[in-house]
Amino acid sequence: MTALVAGATTPAPAISTAFGLRIFTGLLGVLLAVLVSGFNENVTKVAMPDIRGAMGIGFDESTWLLAVYSATSISAMAFAPWCAATFSLRRFTLCAIGAFLLLGILCPFAPNVDVLMLLRTLQGFAGGALPPMLMSVALRFLPPGIRLYGLGSYALTATFGPSFGTPLSAWWVEYAGWQWAFWQIIPLGLLSMACVAWGLPQDPLRLERFKQFDWRGLLLGLPGLIMLVLGLELGQRLNWFESPMIQFFIVGGTALMVLFFINEWSHPLPFFKLQLLKIRNLAHALLTLGGVLFVLLAVIKIPSSYLAQVQGYRPLETAPVMLLVALPQLIALPLVVALCNLRWVDCRWVLAIGLALLALACGLGSQVTSMWSRENFYGLQAIQIIAQPMAVIPLLMLATGGLNPADGPFASAWFNTVKGFSAVAAGSVLGVLTLNREHFHSTMLLDRLGNSPLVSTGADLAHRVHQQAVVLTSADLYLYMAALALLLIVLIPFGPTRIYAPGTPVGAVK
């Protein structure tokens, strides 16, 4: 199993990796670090108005602060597995957590926005390096019978993390002060470092891998990914291709990524192994992952935006809606993993049912009216408690099952980078759809009003029109998400093949 993380043509020296309390503690430490990394991004998003006021930061600078963190975080996901294989999984993870904490501590002391931008850029690299480590630990150290539970812990970063991060953000902003938007990572970060230091075995350094280091790939892929993410994050604010900067980011980033993948195809030790995409299950899992993340992001943002704009809720008042999905994930995920671990259960059916439940929740959400309050969303969220893990766990199973051990790091790089990039792309597309539908509905409402006699005029009328446009836009977005979930179901018969959970009598693709 050592070669699973090494990812090189020659195996790493064997060390003791027997599963026990220490390995479990190490896995728990990495999971905490990954969740804290996600919480950190959410907290600063919600706390940005307070941070701007306290540090005298303009709106443009604040959007760049959020964009550079996302760009460097996603870029780090692509190259972290190679670094872990070279410097050792334990050593690299500890260094990434340590750097992540130190940079977070320093952020509130930044004397100006330029220094804060640098600190957040570096912290993005450190935070983005952590998610691939969680998948690598689960694949390498967990025995086949419980490996899917380890991958289920990774699924928490896609289901529990985003839903819990927003309420946590609201709490810190409301009660602790803007500095703790950065410092809230410290307690769990230190605990995660202790767990990793005690729990994970120490591999030897493998510096000989630098003889085959993919320098051309790094010089092409790193700026290419950063440019693409910056283009997606800043595109709506700068009116997309009307801005020369966005044109440069999107066109230039795409060209660099094309050259990057051409280079990766023939390199002896690439960061991305393109040949893995010939595996139907992996290719389908990556494609479906993008769609699932789009839906999961939408079902978080739609109710939050509706409650804030129509009902005037503060972030803390929307917290119960998010927590209703987040906290039960701690129970629902293990149950779905146990279901998928049964030999007679086809994970493709689990995936289809999960997507169907997401479509059902979104279909019900499309009936939203201006009278809905927080309580009206509870039923939709209750469906998502079981739907979200059923849509994510089978994808992890399909992406990692049937792979050769040496391909583990490459699968981790693919899955994590696609996960991060898809989330950013989904956010951009969702923003464009929201803006366009709100503009459409506002125009239609004003056209229908015409010269009709109205009880109110002026600012009150504009406010009422805007509220109704938000309601209609929310309904439209829910319908789009339901259609996307149904489309992903249609792809299942043409994509993945039957696969059995690790440790079952039949452990490979049939």
N, C-alpha and C positions, 0 to 999 in steps of 0.2 A: 504493500500500500504506500510505501514511501515515495515511489515514483509518481504517485498521483499528484503530489504537490511539486515535485521536482520539475516535471515537465520537460526534461532533457532527454537526450538520446542514451545517456548512461545513467544507471540508477544511483541514487544517493546512498551513502553508507547507512546501514540498517541501525535503527535505534529502537528502544522498547516503546511500543505504542499501544500496549494492552489497555482496553477500555476499562475504566474504573472511576473512582471518585475524582481523581485528579484531572482526567480528561474531561469529565462532565463539568467540573469547575472551570476549566479553561474555555470550553464551549460557551458556558454561561457568561464568562467575562467578555468574550468576543461579541456575543449577542447584546450585552449591555452597551458596549462601545458603539455598536452599529445603531442601536436605538437612540442613544444620546446624540450621535451625529445627525440623525434625522430630526430629533427634537430641536437641536440647535438651529437648524435652518428654518423651521417653522416659527420658533420663538422670535427670531430677528425679523421675520416677515410681519408678524402681528405687532411687534414692538417698534417697528420702524418710525411711526409718527412720534413716539416718545424719544427715540434715539435722535431723530432729526432735530427736535426741539432742544434737547439737552446739549447737543454737540454743534448746533448751528449748521446743519447739513441741508442743502437744498434738495428739491424733489428729484432733479436730474441725477445728482450724485447718489441719492438713495437707490434709484433704480440700477445704477451701475454697481453699487455694493451688492445687491441681490444677484445681479447677473454674473458678476465675476466669481462669486462663490459657487453658483450652479455650474459654471463652465469648468472651473478647475476641479470641482468635485467629480463631475462625470468623466473628465479626462483622466483623473487618477485611477478610476475603476478599470480603465483599459490596460494600464501598465503595472498595476500593483501586483497581480499574480506573478509576473516575471521577477519583480523585486523580492517577493516573499520566497520564491524558489532559490534565489541567489544568496540572500542574506539570512535566511531561515525564517520560517513562519512566525515563530515566537518572537525573535528579535525585531523583525520588521513591524509586527503588530504593536509591540510595546513602544517602539519609537514613534509610530503613527499616533497612538493614543497620547503619548507624552507631548508631542508637538501640538496636537489638537488642543489639549488642555492649556498649555502654556500660551498659545496664541489667543485663546479665548480669555484668559486672565488679563492679557495686555490690552485687548481691544478698547475697554472703556478709558484707558489712559492715553489713547492716541491723541497727539496734540492738534492734529488737523485731519481733514478728510483724506488726504493723500496717504498718510501713514495708516489710517484705518483701512483704506482700500488695499494696501499691501498686506496688512495683517489678515484681512478676510480672504484675500487671494491665496495666501499660504495655508490658512486654515482649511480652505476648500480642498486643497491637495491632500492634507492630512486626513480630513474627514472622509473624503471619497475613497481613500485607500482601504478603509475598514470593511465595507460590505463584501468584497470578494474574499476576505479572510474568513468570514463566517461560513460561506459555502465550502471553502477549501478545508476548513477544520471538520465540517460535517462529513465531507466525502472521504477524507483521509483517515480519520481516527475512529469513526463510529462503525461498529460491526454491522453486517448487512441487515440483521433483523430489526435494528432500531435506527438505521441510517435515515429513513424517511422522516422520523421524528426530528432529527437534526435539521433536515431540509425544511421541515415545518416551522422550526424556529426562525429560519431565514424568511419564510413567508410572513412572519410577523412584521417584517420591515415594509411589506407592501400592503398589509391590511391593518394591523394594530397601530403601527407607527404613525401613519398620516392621520388616522382618526383620533388618536390620543394626543398627537402633537399640538393640534389647534386648541383644545381645552387647556392643556398645560401652558401654552403660550399666553392665553387669556389670564390665567391665574397669576403668572409671574408679572405680567404688565399691570394687573389690577392691584396687587398687594405687595410686591417686593421692590419695585423701582426698576428703572431702565437698565442699570448696570447688571442686574441679575438676569437680564435677557441674554447676556454673554456668560455670566458666571454660573448659571444653573447647571452647566455640564460638569462642574467640579466634583460633587459627591459621588455620583454614579461613575464618572470617569476614573476616579481614584480606585473605586471598588473594582472596576473592570480590569485595571492594570494589575491589581493584586491577584485577581483570579487567573489572569493570563500568565503572570510570572510564576505562579505556583503550579498551575494546571497543565500547561502545554510543554511537551518535551522540547529540548534544545537541539536542533539540527546543527551540523557543522556548516561553516561558510562554504559556498561553492563559487568562489571568485573566478574559477576557470571558465565559467559561463560568459564572462566578458570577452573571451576570445571570439565568440560568435554573436556578440551583442549587435542587435538590429538598430544601428545608429540612424540609418536612412529612414527606417520606419518611425523612430521617435521624432525625428525632425520633420517628418511629413504628418504623422498622425496627431501629435500633441497640439500643434497650432491649428490643424484642420478641425479637430473636435471643438477646441475653444472658440474658434471663429463661428462655427455653426451654432453652437449653443448661445453665444452672444447675439447672433443674428435673430435667433428665435425669441430670446428673452426681451430684446429691445425693439423688435420689429414693429409691434403695434404702437408703441409710443412714438416711433419715428416715421410712422406711415409706410412701413415696409419698403417696397422697391422705389418709392418716391425719394428715399434717402440714399445718397451715394455710399454712406457708411454701411447701411444694411446690404446694399448690393455687393459691396466688397466682402463683407462677412459671409454672406450666403454663397455667392459665386466662388470666391476664393477658397472658402472652407470646403465646398463640394469638390473643387478641383484637387485640392490637397488630399482629400479622403480617397478619391479615385486613384491617385498615384500611390497612396499608402496601401490600398488593398492590392494593387498590382505588385508592389514590392513584397507584401506578405505572402503572396501565392508561392513564390519561389525561394523565400528565405529559409535557411536550414533550422533556425530557432526563432520563429516569428512571435509577435505578441498575439496575433489572431491567426488561427489556423482555418483558412477559408474552406479547406477540404471537408471540414466537419459539417458544412452546410449540405453536403450530399446525404447526410443522415436525415431521413424524412421527419423523424420524431423531433429532433433538435430544431430543424428549420421551421416546422409547424409551431413548436412551442415558442420560439422567438417572435414569429409573426403574430400569434395569438396574444402573446404577452403585451405587445403594443396596444392592441385593442382593449384588453382587459384593464390595463392601467388607465386608458382614456376613460372608460366607464367608471372606474373606482375614483378617479380624480373628480369627475363630474358629480357623482353622488355625494361628494363632500362639499364641493363649491356651490352647487345649486341651492341647497337649503340654507347654507350660511349667507349667501348673497341675498336670497329672498327675504330672510328674516331681518337682515340688517337694513335693506332698502325699503321694504314694504311695511314691516312691523316696528322698525326702529330699534331692534335688539342690539345690545352691546355684545362684543365677542364672548364675554363670560356667560351671557344669557343663552347663547347658542350651544354652550358646552354640553348640556345634557343630551342634545341630539347626537353629537359626535360620540360621547361616552357610551351611549346605548349600543353602538356598534363596536367600539374599541375594546371595552373591558370583557364582554363575553367571548371575544376572540381567543382569550387565554384558555377557554374551555372548548370552544368550537373547533379550533385548529387541531388539537390532539384527537378529537373524535373523528374528524375527517381523515386524518392520517391513519388512524386505526382502521377505518373503513377501506381506505386504499391499500392497506397492508394485507387485506384478505385476498387469497389467491383467486377466488371466484368472482371478485369485483373487477370490472374493467374500468380503469381510470378515465377512459374516454367518455363513458356514460356519466361518471361523476362530474367531469368537466361540462358536459352538455346540460346536466341538471342545474349545475351552478350558474351557468350562463342564462338558462331559462328563468331561474329565480331572479337574477339581476334584471332581465328584461321585464319580468312581472312587476318588480318594484318600480322600475322606471315608468312602465305603463300606467301604474296607479298614480305615480307622481305627476304624470301629465294632466291629471284632473285638478291640479292646484288652482285655487281661486284667491282673491284678495282677502278672504275671510280666514284663510289658514293661519294657524299659530304654531308654536313649537310642538304642541301635542299632536297635531295632524301628521307630522312627519315620523312619529314613533312607529307606526305600523310599517312604513317603508323601511325604516332602519332595522326593525325586527327581522324582516325577510333577509336583509343583507348580512345579518349575523352568521347565517349558515351559507349564504350564497357566495360571499367573498372567499372563504377558505376552499370551498368546492371549486372555485374558478382558478385558484392559484396553485394549490397543492398538486393537482394532476399535471400542470405545466412543468413544475419542478421535477416531477417524476419522469415525464417524457423527455425533458432536456438532459437529464443526467443518467437515466437508465440505459444499459446496453453499451456504454462508452468504455473504451480501453482505459486502464488506470492512468496511463501517461497523458491522456487527453483531458483529464480533470481540470487542470489550470486553464486550458484553452476554453473549455465549456464555461468555466467561471467568468473568464474575461468577456465572452460573448454575452452571457446572460445578464451580468451586472451592467455592462455598458449599454446594452439595449434597454434594460430597465430604466437606467438613469436618463438616457437620451429620449426615450419614449415619453417619460413623464414630462420633460420640458416641452417636447413637440405637442403633446396633448394639451398642456396648459396654453400654448400659443394658439392652437386651433380652437380651443374652447373660448379663448378671449375674442378671437375674430368672429366666431359664431354669435357670441353674446352681443358684441357691438352691432353687428349687422342686423340681428333680429330685433334688438331694441330700437334701432333706427327705423326699421321697417314698420314695426308696430306703432311707434310714435307717429310716424307719417300717416299711417292708415287711420289711427284714431282721430287725428286732427282733421283729416279729410272728411271723415264721417260726421264729425261735429258740425263742420261748416258754419252755417249761420243759425244753427238751432239755438233756441233760448236756453241759457244756462243759469243755474243758481249762483255759481261762482265764476269769477274771471281772474285774469292776471296770474300772479304767482301761485295762488291756490289751484287754479286750473292746470297750470304747468306741472305742479306737484302730483296732482291726481292722474294726469296723463302718463307721467313718468312711472308712477307706481303700477298702473295697469299694464304698461309696456313691459315692466319687469315681470309681472305675473305671466303674461303671455309668452315672454321669452323663456321663462323657467319651464313652462309646459312644453314649448318647442324642444328645448334641450333634453328634457326627459324622453320625449319621443325619439329624438335622434339616438340617444344612448340605448333605448330599447331596440331600435332597428340594428344598431351596431352589434349588440349582444346576440341577436338572432342571426345575423350574418356570420358571426364567429361559429355558431352552432352548425350552420350549413357547411362550413369548411371542414368539419371534423371527419366526415366519411371519406373525404378525398385526401386527407393528410396523414395523421399518425397511424401506426400499426399497434397492435395489442402488445402491451408490455406488462410484466409482472413485477411486483415490489421486490427489492433486494431481500435475499434470505428465504424466499419462497421456493418450493421444489423446482419451479421453472423460473429462472431469474433473467431471462433474456427476451429479446423481441421474438415474437412468433411470426 
